[in-house]
Amino acid sequence: METQQSVLSPGGSDAESIATLSWIMFGSATAIFLGVLLVTAFAHFGGETLRRRLASHEFIFYAGIAFPVVTLAALLTYGLMLTGARVMATEAGALRIEITGEQWWWRVRYPTAEVVTANEIRIPAGRQVEIKLSSADVIHSFWVPALAGKVDMIPGVVNLIRLRAGKTGTYRGQCAEYCGGPHALMAFHVIALEAREFDAWLVKQQQPAATASTPAQKQGANLFMSTGCNGCHAIRGTLATGTIGPDLTHVGGRVSIAAATLPNDAQSFGHWIRGNQHIKPNNRMPPFGILSDRELAALGAYLEGLQ
């Protein structure tokens, strides 16, 4: 799993353009900085003739005015050409996804398939993806450094980003706009799959939740309904129809929980249910300290089984 978040490790064509521009900027800035140091050294320690030339009006004009103007204009022009070429129209076969930023997690919807998930975005590698971005509360910012630039998510506004993963793999994304307390824990994963694998995943996501089979899972399912979890969360195929929190229909099949904060296993579910305010302070879910270890284990087993 890719945990590095760096524009210098591109995994898609858009990110490659950004990485190229970044290296050019770094290289140009380094060369200019070294040039300034060299001129400064000559001005302090050079001979009288050299120092007189450095103080001339011609040198000041060409080195202090003309060179910066030409250099900055060239960098700006190249940057606009490079990034402007990536502003492409939506392709006919593009996958459309809608993502809503909420404190502090991500609601992900595939409108064509009528699939809703959370904190994890699965896409087919090599295919253009058009994502509509919005916010349900405050300003967030959607950023997957290895795939594309960042785009703000503003309440009442729908912004658009198009990206394409050049290869299969898991790419980590992050909210890049401070949005309150545990902002740093508002992350997500983009998982690029082969086309057939993605299609199979999408079909599976359209199915209702798996039925509890083991005694522990059955106990967990009953607890989920009786303790109020169903008031905030939805599990399709059951009486749980809440919309306040993430859809948990297939939560057991995700790579992490709590917006990429904890690994996805029964123990982590128990930790989150009991101590979520300690893990991610001020989130909207109340802690369930009244549940026993056995009950938490049963809930964890049930949720982990929702593949």
C-alpha positions as CSV (number, residue, x, y, z in Angstrom):
1,M,0.0,0.0,0.0
2,E,1.3,3.4,-0.9
3,T,1.5,5.6,2.2
4,Q,3.8,8.3,0.7
5,Q,2.1,11.5,-0.3
6,S,4.5,13.3,-2.7
7,V,4.1,15.1,-6.0
8,L,7.6,13.8,-6.8
9,S,6.3,10.2,-7.1
10,P,3.6,10.5,-9.8
11,G,1.3,7.6,-10.6
12,G,-0.7,9.3,-13.4
13,S,-0.3,11.7,-16.3
14,D,-1.6,14.7,-14.5
15,A,0.8,14.2,-11.6
16,E,3.7,13.7,-14.0
17,S,3.1,17.2,-15.4
18,I,3.1,18.6,-11.9
19,A,6.2,16.7,-11.0
20,T,8.0,17.9,-14.1
21,L,7.1,21.5,-13.4
22,S,8.2,21.1,-9.8
23,W,11.6,19.8,-10.8
24,I,12.1,22.6,-13.2
25,M,11.1,25.1,-10.5
26,F,13.5,23.5,-8.0
27,G,16.3,23.4,-10.6
28,S,15.8,27.0,-11.7
29,A,15.6,28.3,-8.1
30,T,18.8,26.5,-7.2
31,A,20.6,27.8,-10.2
32,I,19.5,31.4,-9.4
33,F,20.3,31.1,-5.7
34,L,23.9,29.8,-6.5
35,G,24.3,32.6,-9.1
36,V,23.3,35.3,-6.5
37,L,25.8,33.7,-4.0
38,L,28.5,33.9,-6.7
39,V,27.8,37.5,-7.5
40,T,27.8,38.4,-3.8
41,A,31.2,36.7,-3.3
42,F,32.6,38.6,-6.3
43,A,31.2,41.9,-5.0
44,H,32.9,41.3,-1.6
45,F,36.1,39.6,-2.6
46,G,36.7,40.4,-6.3
47,G,39.2,42.8,-7.7
48,E,38.4,46.5,-8.2
49,T,37.7,46.2,-11.9
50,L,35.2,43.3,-11.4
51,R,33.5,45.1,-8.5
52,R,33.2,48.2,-10.7
53,R,31.5,46.2,-13.4
54,L,29.1,44.6,-10.9
55,A,28.1,48.1,-9.7
56,S,27.5,49.4,-13.3
57,H,24.1,50.5,-14.5
58,E,24.2,47.9,-17.3
59,F,24.8,45.0,-15.0
60,I,22.1,46.1,-12.6
61,F,19.6,46.5,-15.5
62,Y,20.4,43.1,-17.2
63,A,21.0,41.0,-14.1
64,G,18.5,42.8,-11.7
65,I,15.6,43.6,-14.1
66,A,15.9,42.0,-17.5
67,F,17.0,38.5,-16.3
68,P,14.3,38.1,-13.7
69,V,11.6,39.3,-16.0
70,V,12.6,37.0,-18.8
71,T,13.1,34.0,-16.5
72,L,9.8,34.4,-14.7
73,A,8.0,35.0,-18.0
74,A,9.5,31.8,-19.4
75,L,8.6,29.7,-16.3
76,L,5.1,31.1,-16.3
77,T,4.6,30.4,-20.0
78,Y,6.0,26.9,-19.7
79,G,3.9,26.2,-16.6
80,L,0.7,27.4,-18.3
81,M,1.5,25.3,-21.4
82,L,2.3,22.2,-19.3
83,T,-0.7,22.4,-16.9
84,G,-3.1,23.8,-19.5
85,A,-2.5,20.8,-21.7
86,R,-3.9,18.7,-18.8
87,V,-7.2,20.6,-18.7
88,M,-9.1,18.1,-20.8
89,A,-12.7,17.5,-21.6
90,T,-14.6,14.6,-20.1
91,E,-14.1,11.5,-22.3
92,A,-17.1,9.5,-23.4
93,G,-16.2,6.5,-21.3
94,A,-15.1,8.4,-18.2
95,L,-16.1,7.0,-14.8
96,R,-18.1,9.6,-12.8
97,I,-17.9,9.8,-9.0
98,E,-19.3,12.2,-6.5
99,I,-17.4,12.9,-3.3
100,T,-18.6,15.0,-0.4
101,G,-16.2,16.1,2.3
102,E,-17.6,15.9,5.9
103,Q,-15.9,16.5,9.2
104,W,-13.8,14.3,9.1
105,W,-14.5,11.7,6.5
106,W,-15.4,11.3,2.8
107,R,-18.7,10.2,1.4
108,V,-18.2,8.5,-2.0
109,R,-21.0,7.9,-4.5
110,Y,-21.0,6.2,-7.8
111,P,-24.2,7.7,-9.3
112,T,-24.5,5.5,-12.4
113,A,-24.3,2.3,-10.3
114,E,-26.1,3.8,-7.3
115,V,-23.3,2.7,-5.0
116,V,-22.4,4.6,-1.8
117,T,-19.2,4.0,0.2
118,A,-16.8,6.0,2.3
119,N,-13.1,7.0,2.7
120,E,-12.1,4.8,-0.2
121,I,-12.2,5.4,-3.9
122,R,-11.8,2.5,-6.3
123,I,-11.2,3.3,-10.0
124,P,-10.1,1.4,-13.1
125,A,-6.5,2.0,-14.1
126,G,-6.0,3.8,-17.4
127,R,-9.5,5.2,-17.6
128,Q,-10.4,8.8,-17.1
129,V,-12.3,9.6,-13.8
130,E,-14.4,12.7,-13.4
131,I,-15.0,13.5,-9.8
132,K,-17.6,16.1,-8.6
133,L,-16.5,17.6,-5.3
134,S,-18.6,19.3,-2.7
135,S,-18.7,19.9,1.1
136,A,-21.5,19.2,3.6
137,D,-20.1,21.6,6.3
138,V,-16.8,23.5,6.0
139,I,-14.1,24.0,3.4
140,H,-12.1,20.9,2.6
141,S,-9.6,20.2,-0.1
142,F,-9.3,17.0,-2.1
143,W,-5.7,16.0,-2.9
144,V,-4.1,12.8,-4.1
145,P,-0.5,14.0,-4.8
146,A,0.5,11.0,-6.8
147,L,-2.5,11.4,-9.2
148,A,-3.4,15.1,-9.6
149,G,-3.4,18.5,-8.1
150,K,-5.6,19.6,-5.2
151,V,-9.1,21.1,-5.6
152,D,-11.1,22.8,-2.8
153,M,-14.4,21.5,-1.6
154,I,-16.6,24.5,-0.7
155,P,-20.1,24.4,0.8
156,G,-22.7,25.2,-1.8
157,V,-20.3,24.9,-4.7
158,V,-19.6,21.8,-6.9
159,N,-16.0,21.7,-8.2
160,L,-14.6,19.2,-10.7
161,I,-11.4,17.3,-11.0
162,R,-10.4,14.8,-13.7
163,L,-7.6,12.3,-13.1
164,R,-6.3,9.0,-14.5
165,A,-4.2,6.4,-12.7
166,G,-1.4,5.2,-15.1
167,K,-1.0,1.9,-13.2
168,T,-2.7,-0.3,-10.6
169,G,-2.0,0.4,-7.0
170,T,-3.1,2.1,-3.9
171,Y,-2.6,5.9,-3.6
172,R,-3.1,7.8,-0.4
173,G,-5.0,11.1,-0.4
174,Q,-5.5,13.8,2.2
175,C,-7.7,16.8,3.0
176,A,-5.3,19.7,2.3
177,E,-7.4,22.5,3.8
178,Y,-7.6,22.9,7.6
179,C,-11.1,21.9,8.5
180,G,-11.1,21.7,12.3
181,G,-9.6,19.6,15.1
182,P,-8.6,16.2,13.6
183,H,-8.0,17.6,10.1
184,A,-4.8,15.6,9.9
185,L,-6.7,12.4,10.3
186,M,-9.0,13.1,7.3
187,A,-7.3,10.9,4.7
188,F,-8.5,8.3,2.2
189,H,-7.2,5.8,-0.3
190,V,-7.6,5.7,-4.1
191,I,-7.3,2.1,-5.3
192,A,-6.7,1.6,-9.0
193,L,-7.7,-1.8,-10.3
194,E,-7.6,-3.6,-13.6
195,A,-10.8,-2.9,-15.5
196,R,-12.3,-6.4,-15.0
197,E,-11.5,-6.4,-11.3
198,F,-13.1,-2.9,-10.9
199,D,-16.2,-4.0,-12.7
200,A,-16.5,-7.1,-10.5
201,W,-16.0,-4.9,-7.4
202,L,-18.7,-2.4,-8.5
203,V,-21.2,-5.3,-9.1
204,K,-20.5,-6.6,-5.6
205,Q,-21.0,-3.2,-4.1
206,Q,-24.5,-3.1,-5.6
207,Q,-25.5,-6.2,-3.6
208,P,-27.0,-6.0,-0.1
209,A,-24.9,-6.7,2.9
210,A,-23.8,-10.2,3.8
211,T,-26.0,-12.0,6.3
212,A,-24.5,-12.6,9.7
213,S,-23.5,-16.3,9.9
214,T,-21.5,-17.0,13.0
215,P,-22.9,-16.6,16.6
216,A,-20.6,-13.6,17.2
217,Q,-21.7,-11.9,14.0
218,K,-25.4,-12.5,14.8
219,Q,-24.9,-11.0,18.2
220,G,-23.1,-8.1,16.7
221,A,-25.9,-7.6,14.2
222,N,-28.5,-7.5,17.0
223,L,-26.3,-5.0,18.9
224,F,-26.0,-2.8,15.9
225,M,-29.7,-2.4,15.7
226,S,-30.4,-2.2,19.4
227,T,-27.8,0.3,20.5
228,G,-28.7,2.9,17.9
229,C,-26.0,2.4,15.3
230,N,-28.7,2.1,12.7
231,G,-29.8,5.6,13.4
232,C,-26.7,7.1,11.8
233,H,-25.4,4.3,9.5
234,A,-26.9,2.5,6.6
235,I,-26.4,-1.2,5.9
236,R,-28.4,-2.1,2.7
237,G,-30.5,-5.1,3.1
238,T,-31.2,-4.4,6.8
239,L,-33.3,-2.0,8.8
240,A,-30.2,0.3,9.2
241,T,-31.0,3.3,7.0
242,G,-29.1,6.2,8.7
243,T,-27.5,8.8,6.6
244,I,-25.5,10.9,9.1
245,G,-22.4,8.6,9.1
246,P,-20.7,6.5,6.6
247,D,-22.5,3.7,4.7
248,L,-21.3,0.4,6.2
249,T,-22.9,-2.0,3.8
250,H,-19.5,-3.4,2.7
251,V,-17.2,-1.8,5.3
252,G,-15.4,-5.1,5.9
253,G,-14.0,-5.0,2.4
254,R,-12.2,-1.7,2.8
255,V,-8.5,-1.4,3.5
256,S,-9.0,0.9,6.5
257,I,-11.6,2.5,8.8
258,A,-12.1,6.0,10.3
259,A,-10.8,7.8,7.1
260,A,-7.5,5.8,6.8
261,T,-6.8,6.2,10.5
262,L,-7.1,2.5,11.7
263,P,-6.5,-0.8,10.0
264,N,-9.6,-2.7,9.0
265,D,-10.1,-5.6,11.5
266,A,-12.4,-6.6,14.3
267,Q,-10.1,-5.2,17.0
268,S,-9.9,-1.8,15.3
269,F,-13.7,-1.7,15.1
270,G,-13.9,-2.3,18.8
271,H,-11.3,0.4,19.6
272,W,-13.2,2.9,17.4
273,I,-16.7,2.2,18.8
274,R,-15.5,2.5,22.4
275,G,-12.8,5.3,22.1
276,N,-13.5,7.2,18.9
277,Q,-13.4,10.5,20.7
278,H,-9.9,9.7,21.9
279,I,-8.8,8.6,18.4
280,K,-10.5,11.4,16.5
281,P,-11.7,14.1,18.9
282,N,-14.9,16.0,18.2
283,N,-16.2,13.7,15.5
284,R,-20.0,13.3,15.5
285,M,-20.1,9.7,16.7
286,P,-20.6,9.3,20.5
287,P,-18.3,6.8,22.3
288,F,-20.0,3.6,23.5
289,G,-18.2,2.9,26.7
290,I,-21.2,1.1,28.1
291,L,-20.5,-1.9,25.8
292,S,-18.5,-4.8,27.3
293,D,-15.4,-6.3,25.7
294,R,-17.5,-9.3,24.5
295,E,-20.1,-7.0,22.9
296,L,-17.5,-4.9,21.2
297,A,-15.9,-8.1,19.9
298,A,-19.2,-9.2,18.5
299,L,-19.8,-5.9,16.8
300,G,-16.3,-6.0,15.4
301,A,-16.9,-9.5,14.0
302,Y,-20.2,-8.4,12.4
303,L,-18.7,-5.3,10.8
304,E,-15.6,-7.2,9.6
305,G,-17.9,-9.7,7.9
306,L,-19.6,-7.1,5.8
307,Q,-17.4,-7.8,2.8
